Amino acid sequence: MQVFLGMILGAVLLVAGVYISDSQSTSTVANGENAATNRTLVNWDVVSADWHVVKTRAHEDWIRLSSR
């Protein structure tokens, strides 16, 4: 039980640290001419969109596998 709690706490601390670091620094990619199309994954709207794609693909695969 302590191992799982440690893993969850570690993941939360990692995301919080990345978010804090990200919010205090500016991205060189976000300032360029192609800022809207070529953004790194540390932009939280890009992470949200990528997470939505992962969830949608997993849901579609689950439906496909469970229908057999």
N, CA, C and O atoms as a GROMACS GRO file, in nm:
protein
  272
    1MET      N    1   0.082  -0.119   0.000
    1MET     CA    2   0.000   0.000   0.000
    1MET      C    3   0.087   0.126   0.000
    1MET      O    4   0.055   0.225  -0.066
    2GLN      N    5   0.197   0.121   0.074
    2GLN     CA    6   0.285   0.236   0.080
    2GLN      C    7   0.352   0.262  -0.055
    2GLN      O    8   0.382   0.376  -0.089
    3VAL      N    9   0.378   0.156  -0.131
    3VAL     CA   10   0.441   0.171  -0.262
    3VAL      C   11   0.347   0.246  -0.356
    3VAL      O   12   0.390   0.338  -0.426
    4PHE      N   13   0.221   0.208  -0.358
    4PHE     CA   14   0.124   0.275  -0.445
    4PHE      C   15   0.104   0.420  -0.403
    4PHE      O   16   0.094   0.508  -0.489
    5LEU      N   17   0.098   0.446  -0.275
    5LEU     CA   18   0.085   0.582  -0.226
    5LEU      C   19   0.207   0.665  -0.267
    5LEU      O   20   0.194   0.781  -0.305
    6GLY      N   21   0.325   0.604  -0.258
    6GLY     CA   22   0.448   0.673  -0.299
    6GLY      C   23   0.449   0.703  -0.448
    6GLY      O   24   0.495   0.810  -0.489
    7MET      N   25   0.400   0.610  -0.529
    7MET     CA   26   0.396   0.633  -0.674
    7MET      C   27   0.297   0.744  -0.708
    7MET      O   28   0.326   0.828  -0.794
    8ILE      N   29   0.183   0.744  -0.643
    8ILE     CA   30   0.083   0.849  -0.668
    8ILE      C   31   0.137   0.984  -0.624
    8ILE      O   32   0.123   1.084  -0.696
    9LEU      N   33   0.198   0.988  -0.506
    9LEU     CA   34   0.255   1.113  -0.456
    9LEU      C   35   0.367   1.162  -0.548
    9LEU      O   36   0.378   1.282  -0.574
   10GLY      N   37   0.449   1.071  -0.596
   10GLY     CA   38   0.557   1.108  -0.688
   10GLY      C   39   0.504   1.165  -0.819
   10GLY      O   40   0.558   1.262  -0.871
   11ALA      N   41   0.398   1.105  -0.872
   11ALA     CA   42   0.338   1.156  -0.996
   11ALA      C   43   0.279   1.294  -0.975
   11ALA      O   44   0.294   1.382  -1.060
   12VAL      N   45   0.213   1.315  -0.862
   12VAL     CA   46   0.154   1.446  -0.833
   12VAL      C   47   0.263   1.551  -0.817
   12VAL      O   48   0.250   1.663  -0.867
   13LEU      N   49   0.369   1.517  -0.747
   13LEU     CA   50   0.480   1.611  -0.730
   13LEU      C   51   0.548   1.642  -0.863
   13LEU      O   52   0.588   1.756  -0.887
   14LEU      N   53   0.562   1.542  -0.949
   14LEU     CA   54   0.623   1.564  -1.080
   14LEU      C   55   0.539   1.660  -1.163
   14LEU      O   56   0.593   1.755  -1.220
   15VAL      N   57   0.410   1.637  -1.171
   15VAL     CA   58   0.322   1.725  -1.249
   15VAL      C   59   0.320   1.865  -1.190
   15VAL      O   60   0.323   1.964  -1.263
   16ALA      N   61   0.314   1.875  -1.058
   16ALA     CA   62   0.314   2.007  -0.994
   16ALA      C   63   0.446   2.080  -1.020
   16ALA      O   64   0.445   2.201  -1.046
   17GLY      N   65   0.556   2.010  -1.014
   17GLY     CA   66   0.686   2.072  -1.041
   17GLY      C   67   0.698   2.120  -1.184
   17GLY      O   68   0.749   2.229  -1.209
   18VAL      N   69   0.652   2.039  -1.278
   18VAL     CA   70   0.656   2.079  -1.419
   18VAL      C   71   0.565   2.199  -1.442
   18VAL      O   72   0.602   2.292  -1.514
   19TYR      N   73   0.447   2.198  -1.381
   19TYR     CA   74   0.355   2.310  -1.398
   19TYR      C   75   0.413   2.439  -1.341
   19TYR      O   76   0.404   2.544  -1.405
   20ILE      N   77   0.472   2.431  -1.224
   20ILE     CA   78   0.532   2.551  -1.162
   20ILE      C   79   0.649   2.601  -1.245
   20ILE      O   80   0.661   2.721  -1.270
   21SER      N   81   0.735   2.510  -1.288
   21SER     CA   82   0.848   2.548  -1.372
   21SER      C   83   0.801   2.607  -1.504
   21SER      O   84   0.858   2.705  -1.553
   22ASP      N   85   0.698   2.548  -1.560
   22ASP     CA   86   0.644   2.593  -1.688
   22ASP      C   87   0.580   2.731  -1.677
   22ASP      O   88   0.593   2.813  -1.768
   23SER      N   89   0.511   2.756  -1.568
   23SER     CA   90   0.442   2.883  -1.554
   23SER      C   91   0.536   2.999  -1.524
   23SER      O   92   0.500   3.115  -1.541
   24GLN      N   93   0.658   2.968  -1.479
   24GLN     CA   94   0.752   3.074  -1.447
   24GLN      C   95   0.850   3.104  -1.558
   24GLN      O   96   0.928   3.199  -1.547
   25SER      N   97   0.849   3.027  -1.664
   25SER     CA   98   0.941   3.052  -1.774
   25SER      C   99   0.863   3.067  -1.904
   25SER      O  100   0.754   3.013  -1.918
   26THR      N  101   0.920   3.140  -1.997
   26THR     CA  102   0.856   3.157  -2.126
   26THR      C  103   0.919   3.062  -2.225
   26THR      O  104   1.037   3.030  -2.215
   27SER      N  105   0.842   3.018  -2.318
   27SER     CA  106   0.888   2.924  -2.419
   27SER      C  107   0.943   2.999  -2.539
   27SER      O  108   0.882   3.097  -2.583
   28THR      N  109   1.056   2.954  -2.593
   28THR     CA  110   1.109   3.015  -2.714
   28THR      C  111   1.024   2.976  -2.834
   28THR      O  112   1.021   3.049  -2.934
   29VAL      N  113   0.956   2.863  -2.825
   29VAL     CA  114   0.871   2.819  -2.936
   29VAL      C  115   0.747   2.907  -2.946
   29VAL      O  116   0.700   2.935  -3.056
   30ALA      N  117   0.694   2.949  -2.832
   30ALA     CA  118   0.569   3.027  -2.831
   30ALA      C  119   0.588   3.168  -2.884
   30ALA      O  120   0.490   3.237  -2.910
   31ASN      N  121   0.712   3.212  -2.901
   31ASN     CA  122   0.736   3.348  -2.948
   31ASN      C  123   0.762   3.355  -3.098
   31ASN      O  124   0.766   3.465  -3.154
   32GLY      N  125   0.778   3.242  -3.163
   32GLY     CA  126   0.815   3.241  -3.304
   32GLY      C  127   0.699   3.262  -3.398
   32GLY      O  128   0.585   3.284  -3.357
   33GLU      N  129   0.733   3.256  -3.527
   33GLU     CA  130   0.635   3.277  -3.632
   33GLU      C  131   0.533   3.163  -3.637
   33GLU      O  132   0.416   3.187  -3.665
   34ASN      N  133   0.577   3.041  -3.612
   34ASN     CA  134   0.491   2.923  -3.617
   34ASN      C  135   0.448   2.879  -3.478
   34ASN      O  136   0.439   2.759  -3.452
   35ALA      N  137   0.422   2.971  -3.391
   35ALA     CA  138   0.392   2.938  -3.252
   35ALA      C  139   0.264   2.859  -3.239
   35ALA      O  140   0.254   2.776  -3.149
   36ALA      N  141   0.167   2.880  -3.324
   36ALA     CA  142   0.039   2.811  -3.311
   36ALA      C  143   0.048   2.666  -3.357
   36ALA      O  144  -0.029   2.582  -3.309
   37THR      N  145   0.139   2.633  -3.447
   37THR     CA  146   0.144   2.498  -3.502
   37THR      C  147   0.255   2.413  -3.443
   37THR      O  148   0.239   2.292  -3.432
   38ASN      N  149   0.366   2.471  -3.405
   38ASN     CA  150   0.480   2.394  -3.357
   38ASN      C  151   0.508   2.422  -3.210
   38ASN      O  152   0.608   2.485  -3.176
   39ARG      N  153   0.420   2.375  -3.124
   39ARG     CA  154   0.439   2.396  -2.981
   39ARG      C  155   0.490   2.268  -2.916
   39ARG      O  156   0.460   2.158  -2.963
   40THR      N  157   0.565   2.284  -2.811
   40THR     CA  158   0.614   2.167  -2.738
   40THR      C  159   0.506   2.114  -2.646
   40THR      O  160   0.404   2.180  -2.625
   41LEU      N  161   0.529   1.996  -2.590
   41LEU     CA  162   0.427   1.930  -2.509
   41LEU      C  163   0.412   1.993  -2.371
   41LEU      O  164   0.320   1.957  -2.298
   42VAL      N  165   0.497   2.085  -2.333
   42VAL     CA  166   0.484   2.148  -2.202
   42VAL      C  167   0.376   2.254  -2.200
   42VAL      O  168   0.347   2.308  -2.093
   43ASN      N  169   0.314   2.284  -2.312
   43ASN     CA  170   0.198   2.373  -2.314
   43ASN      C  171   0.077   2.291  -2.272
   43ASN      O  172   0.050   2.186  -2.331
   44TRP      N  173   0.005   2.337  -2.173
   44TRP     CA  174  -0.098   2.256  -2.111
   44TRP      C  175  -0.218   2.232  -2.202
   44TRP      O  176  -0.286   2.131  -2.187
   45ASP      N  177  -0.247   2.323  -2.294
   45ASP     CA  178  -0.356   2.298  -2.388
   45ASP      C  179  -0.319   2.188  -2.487
   45ASP      O  180  -0.406   2.112  -2.530
   46VAL      N  181  -0.191   2.177  -2.522
   46VAL     CA  182  -0.145   2.069  -2.609
   46VAL      C  183  -0.153   1.936  -2.535
   46VAL      O  184  -0.194   1.835  -2.592
   47VAL      N  185  -0.114   1.935  -2.408
   47VAL     CA  186  -0.123   1.814  -2.328
   47VAL      C  187  -0.268   1.770  -2.315
   47VAL      O  188  -0.298   1.650  -2.324
   48SER      N  189  -0.358   1.864  -2.294
   48SER     CA  190  -0.500   1.832  -2.282
   48SER      C  191  -0.554   1.772  -2.412
   48SER      O  192  -0.628   1.674  -2.408
   49ALA      N  193  -0.516   1.829  -2.525
   49ALA     CA  194  -0.562   1.776  -2.653
   49ALA      C  195  -0.505   1.636  -2.678
   49ALA      O  196  -0.576   1.547  -2.725
   50ASP      N  197  -0.376   1.616  -2.646
   50ASP     CA  198  -0.314   1.485  -2.664
   50ASP      C  199  -0.378   1.382  -2.570
   50ASP      O  200  -0.397   1.267  -2.609
   51TRP      N  201  -0.409   1.421  -2.449
   51TRP     CA  202  -0.473   1.330  -2.354
   51TRP      C  203  -0.612   1.290  -2.403
   51TRP      O  204  -0.653   1.176  -2.387
   52HIS      N  205  -0.683   1.386  -2.463
   52HIS     CA  206  -0.815   1.357  -2.518
   52HIS      C  207  -0.804   1.255  -2.632
   52HIS      O  208  -0.887   1.165  -2.644
   53VAL      N  209  -0.702   1.268  -2.715
   53VAL     CA  210  -0.681   1.173  -2.825
   53VAL      C  211  -0.652   1.034  -2.769
   53VAL      O  212  -0.704   0.934  -2.820
   54VAL      N  213  -0.570   1.026  -2.665
   54VAL     CA  214  -0.537   0.896  -2.605
   54VAL      C  215  -0.663   0.832  -2.546
   54VAL      O  216  -0.686   0.713  -2.566
   55LYS      N  217  -0.743   0.910  -2.474
   55LYS     CA  218  -0.866   0.856  -2.415
   55LYS      C  219  -0.964   0.809  -2.522
   55LYS      O  220  -1.026   0.704  -2.508
   56THR      N  221  -0.978   0.887  -2.629
   56THR     CA  222  -1.069   0.850  -2.736
   56THR      C  223  -1.024   0.721  -2.805
   56THR      O  224  -1.105   0.633  -2.832
   57ARG      N  225  -0.894   0.711  -2.833
   57ARG     CA  226  -0.841   0.591  -2.899
   57ARG      C  227  -0.856   0.469  -2.808
   57ARG      O  228  -0.890   0.361  -2.856
   58ALA      N  229  -0.831   0.484  -2.680
   58ALA     CA  230  -0.846   0.371  -2.588
   58ALA      C  231  -0.992   0.328  -2.579
   58ALA      O  232  -1.022   0.208  -2.574
   59HIS      N  233  -1.083   0.425  -2.578
   59HIS     CA  234  -1.226   0.392  -2.572
   59HIS      C  235  -1.271   0.319  -2.699
   59HIS      O  236  -1.344   0.220  -2.691
   60GLU      N  237  -1.226   0.367  -2.814
   60GLU     CA  238  -1.262   0.302  -2.940
   60GLU      C  239  -1.204   0.161  -2.948
   60GLU      O  240  -1.270   0.069  -2.996
   61ASP      N  241  -1.080   0.143  -2.901
   61ASP     CA  242  -1.020   0.009  -2.901
   61ASP      C  243  -1.092  -0.083  -2.804
   61ASP      O  244  -1.110  -0.201  -2.833
   62TRP      N  245  -1.135  -0.031  -2.691
   62TRP     CA  246  -1.209  -0.112  -2.594
   62TRP      C  247  -1.342  -0.160  -2.653
   62TRP      O  248  -1.381  -0.275  -2.637
   63ILE      N  249  -1.410  -0.069  -2.722
   63ILE     CA  250  -1.537  -0.106  -2.785
   63ILE      C  251  -1.513  -0.213  -2.892
   63ILE      O  252  -1.588  -0.310  -2.902
   64ARG      N  253  -1.408  -0.194  -2.971
   64ARG     CA  254  -1.377  -0.291  -3.076
   64ARG      C  255  -1.343  -0.428  -3.017
   64ARG      O  256  -1.389  -0.530  -3.068
   65LEU      N  257  -1.264  -0.431  -2.910
   65LEU     CA  258  -1.225  -0.558  -2.849
   65LEU      C  259  -1.340  -0.623  -2.775
   65LEU      O  260  -1.353  -0.745  -2.776
   66SER      N  261  -1.424  -0.544  -2.711
   66SER     CA  262  -1.533  -0.605  -2.633
   66SER      C  263  -1.650  -0.650  -2.721
   66SER      O  264  -1.735  -0.726  -2.675
   67SER      N  265  -1.654  -0.604  -2.846
   67SER     CA  266  -1.763  -0.647  -2.934
   67SER      C  267  -1.738  -0.783  -2.998
   67SER      O  268  -1.827  -0.838  -3.063
   68ARG      N  269  -1.619  -0.838  -2.981
   68ARG     CA  270  -1.587  -0.969  -3.040
   68ARG      C  271  -1.640  -1.083  -2.960
   68ARG      O  272  -1.621  -1.199  -2.996
   0.00000   0.00000   0.00000
